[in-house]
Amino acid sequence: MQNEEKSALEIWKQALDNITPQVEVKSRRIGGATFQVPTEIRPDRKESISMKNMISFARKRSGKSMADKLAAEIMDAFNNQGGAFKRKEDMHRMAEANRAFAHFRF
């Protein structure tokens, strides 16, 4: 972004914050049923999940080089859109839908 007053590092940090999930669902078998139990994510795992999502969705984009695709995905994440942001929203939506099973955490 040419006319943006923020530095590239600030844009990167904001983009990573925008796609970092806070909760995830884990399958837990209790009795004969399998429940999707929402759990909080450790800080190091949050960072690795967000970077993994950003890279995987950048690979799926159509474009010339990986640098262009990754730059486009970072800008989409900065603007709260794109595949990686949608994945975070889906994770949060799944956790919210299964909030009733949160007492199965261990």
Protein Blocks (a to p, Z undefined) as FASTA:
>chain_A
ZZlcbdfklmmmmmmmmmmcfbdcddddehjbccdddddddfklmmmmmmmmmmmmmmmp
gcfblmlmmmmmmmmmmnopajklmmmmmmmmmmmmmmmmmmmpZZ
